[in-house]
C-alpha cells in the first residue's frame, strides 16, 4: 500500500508541475515577443509529453497489478523466491537459475500470459528491466486478447 500512496503523491505533484508549466506557457504567449512565444509553445509540449508518459506508466502498472491479482487468485504465482544476499538484493546466480526455468516455460507455451508474467518477474529479479517490461507488456496483451506479432515483440 505504501507504494501506491507514494505513486499517487508523486503523480499528483507531477500534474501540479504540468499545470504550472502550462500557465507559464500562457503568460509567455501573451507577451507578444517572438522568443517568448516560442518558449510558451514549448511549455505546452512538455506537459503533454509528460502527461502521456504518466498515463502509459499508470496504465501499465494497473494492468500488471490486475494480472498479478488474477494469477495469485489462481495460485499461479511462483512459490519459490530466488535467494537473497544479506543486503536484501536477489542473488544473481539464483535469479539466473529461475530465469532459465521461466524462459523454457515461456518458449513451451508462447501464448500463455501466465508464463510471460512469470518470465517478466524473472527478468526483473535478474535486473533486466527493459526485457521485464517487454515480457509484462506481452503478458498483458495476451491476457487481454490483443494480437501479438511473433519475434519482433518477443523479449526472449
C-alpha positions in Angstrom: 0.0 0.0 0.0 2.9 2.3 0.7 4.0 2.1 -2.9 0.5 3.2 -4.1 0.5 6.2 -1.8 3.9 7.2 -2.9 2.9 6.8 -6.6 -0.3 8.8 -6.0 1.6 11.6 -4.2 4.3 11.8 -6.9 1.8 11.7 -9.7 -0.2 14.5 -8.1 2.9 16.6 -7.7 3.8 16.0 -11.4 0.3 17.1 -12.5 0.7 20.3 -10.5 4.0 20.9 -12.2 2.4 20.3 -15.6 -0.3 22.9 -14.7 2.3 25.4 -13.6 4.4 25.0 -16.7 1.2 25.3 -18.9 0.3 28.5 -17.0 3.8 29.9 -17.6 3.3 29.0 -21.3 0.1 31.1 -21.4 1.9 34.0 -19.8 4.8 33.7 -22.3 2.4 33.5 -25.3 0.6 36.7 -24.1 3.8 38.8 -24.2 3.8 39.0 -28.0 7.6 38.7 -28.2 8.6 36.0 -30.7 11.2 34.4 -28.5 8.9 34.3 -25.5 6.1 33.0 -27.6 8.3 30.2 -28.9 9.2 29.2 -25.3 5.5 29.4 -24.4 4.6 27.0 -27.2 7.3 24.6 -25.9 5.9 25.0 -22.4 2.7 23.4 -23.8 4.5 20.5 -25.4 6.4 19.4 -22.3 3.3 18.8 -20.1 1.7 16.9 -23.0 4.7 14.6 -23.3 4.8 14.2 -19.5 1.1 13.5 -19.2 1.4 10.9 -22.0 4.3 9.2 -20.2 2.5 9.3 -16.8 -0.7 7.9 -18.3 1.1 5.0 -20.0 3.1 4.1 -16.9 0.0 4.3 -14.7 -2.0 2.1 -17.1 0.9 -0.4 -17.3 1.2 -0.6 -13.5 -2.6 -1.0 -13.2 -2.7 -3.8 -15.8 0.3 -5.6 -14.3 -1.3 -5.4 -10.9 -4.5 -6.8 -12.3 -2.7 -9.8 -13.8 -0.8 -10.3 -10.5 -4.0 -10.4 -8.5 -5.6 -12.8 -11.0 -2.6 -15.1 -11.0 -2.5 -15.0 -7.2 -6.2 -16.0 -7.1 -5.4 -18.9 -9.4 -2.5 -20.0 -7.2 -0.2 -19.4 -10.2 2.4 -17.1 -8.6 5.8 -18.7 -8.2 6.1 -20.4 -4.8 9.9 -20.3 -4.8 11.6 -17.0 -4.5 15.2 -16.6 -5.5 17.8 -16.5 -2.7 18.8 -13.0 -1.5 22.0 -11.5 -0.4 22.4 -10.3 3.2 21.7 -6.8 1.9 18.3 -8.0 0.6 19.0 -8.0 -3.1 18.2 -11.0 -5.2 21.2 -13.3 -5.6 22.3 -13.1 -9.3 23.1 -16.8 -9.7 19.8 -17.8 -8.1 17.9 -15.3 -10.3 19.7 -16.7 -13.4 18.5 -20.3 -12.5 14.9 -19.2 -12.0 15.2 -17.1 -15.3 16.3 -20.2 -17.3 13.3 -22.2 -16.0 10.8 -19.3 -16.7 12.3 -18.9 -20.2 11.8 -22.5 -21.0 8.2 -22.3 -19.8 7.5 -19.3 -22.0 9.1 -21.0 -25.0 7.0 -24.1 -24.4 3.7 -22.1 -24.1 4.2 -18.8 -26.1 0.5 -17.9 -26.0 0.1 -18.3 -22.2 0.1 -15.0 -20.4 0.8 -16.7 -17.1 4.2 -17.9 -18.4 5.0 -14.4 -19.7 4.1 -12.9 -16.4 6.4 -15.2 -14.5 9.1 -14.6 -17.1 8.7 -10.8 -16.5 9.2 -11.4 -12.8 12.3 -13.5 -13.5 13.7 -10.8 -15.8 13.1 -8.2 -13.1 14.8 -10.4 -10.5 17.8 -10.8 -12.9 17.9 -6.9 -13.1 17.0 -6.8 -16.8 14.3 -4.1 -16.6 13.8 -3.4 -20.3 13.1 -7.1 -21.0 11.0 -7.4 -17.9 8.8 -4.6 -19.1 8.5 -6.1 -22.6 7.6 -9.5 -21.2 5.0 -7.9 -19.0 3.6 -6.0 -21.9 3.3 -9.2 -23.8 1.6 -10.9 -20.9 -0.9 -8.0 -20.7 -1.6 -8.2 -24.4 -2.1 -12.0 -24.4 -4.4 -11.7 -21.3 -6.5 -9.0 -23.0 -6.7 -11.0 -26.2 -4.7 -8.5 -28.3 -2.8 -9.7 -31.3 0.9 -10.1 -30.5 3.1 -10.4 -33.5 5.9 -13.0 -33.3 9.6 -12.4 -33.0 9.5 -8.7 -33.3 7.7 -8.2 -30.0 9.3 -11.3 -28.2 11.7 -10.3 -25.4 13.2 -13.8 -25.3 
